Amino acid sequence: MVNKTAYELGANRSCIRDLFEYGRQRAAVVGEENVYDYSLGNPSIPSPKEVDETIRQVLADTDSLLVHGYTSAVGDYATRKAIADDLNERYNAGASPEEFFIGCGAAPELVAVLRALAVPGGDVVAIAPYFPEYKPFAENAGLAFKVVPPDVPSFQINFEELEKAISHKTQAIILNSPNNPSGVVYTKETLQKLAYLLQDKVMDCGHPIYIISDEPYRELAYGVEVPFVPNIYSDTIVCYSYSKSLSLPGERIGYVYVPQMLSDRKRVYAAIAGAARAAGHVCAPSLWQKVIARCAHLRPDLEAYDRNRKLLYESLTAMGYEMAKPDGAFYLFIKAPGGDANLFSEYAKAKDLLVVPGDGFGCPGYFRICYCVSYDMIKRSLPIFEELIKE
Ligand code: PLP
């Protein structure tokens, strides 16, 4: 006997993975250059060269037992201090090392935070479009998963629907900005309006409602400000990851920030550490903690993504495709011509152009493309986009 939910999650690949695998098979048949794969968000710019240099330095100047040994369960002090210093410098956050839990990337951090906040009968609210894994993470933690329909066409927040979704059962709202899949960055005005709404709701329901700010794309913004959410709403728990910001998705490193001002901070922090412990997820990779201790200040060089973004946005808009302005991350979320994104994705697939329908992101009728691909592939794929919209 096996657990039914776990079995179903493991046995059924996500639509994104399916498309990606299909792309690999097609490439073997028709040639790599004839498949236009926009399915998977794997960074296509290398990590800053300082990251590799730092690995060598750490290996050269640190005792091997320390490099490869267990660290403190919540992470090395030096790593937490470097992150706190960086946030203080950039956002005047007033952070100290005790407020951080070093995790293995945003996914397990979200799992720990949701588990920490799960009370019987509680729910968590996500704003469409949202990262599809939120649903299994929340449900596995024992929280009901509620979805706020999208604010079309800007993909900011649909406040009318959000207001209806929040109740005395609501433990948290998950935010993701810059957003996967829309590429939209929530403005300061949007976040301030959200903070006012939550403050009102907290008065009604008599317990904190936390924002869980999922921030793997925080550093991927093109000429716009990404507001620092804890400075706008103090009951914010940040889940950060270096997967995209330093192009390190396979290394599994990030952090949870539980700010000093957070309501019930000590208990929330202990519950996050406890939830991570129960999941067997403590002591993030030690070498990577030591690298981050020296590289927390690094930012990616976004030139290649920005070039891709401009080419796609300008070309597709000129062809008649409609999408919100993609100011961040590396995604475009496009209205499917004809209205049915699954059908559009099928037509596109028949021409070896792989795009992901928006249903899994809580947003049918749209499809996502990831532009962390080569500029040349984008140029070669444009005539196919043109054919598809004409058809
Ligand atoms: N949250 C969002 C919005 C993502 O897009 C991703 C990965 O693509 C994750 C979380 C998981 O990131 P990580 O690789 O840090 O676990």
Residues whose N, C-alpha, C, O or C-beta is under 5 A from the ligand:
A	BS01	PLP	G41 C104 G105 A106 A107 P108 F131 N176 N180 D214 P216 S241 S243 P249
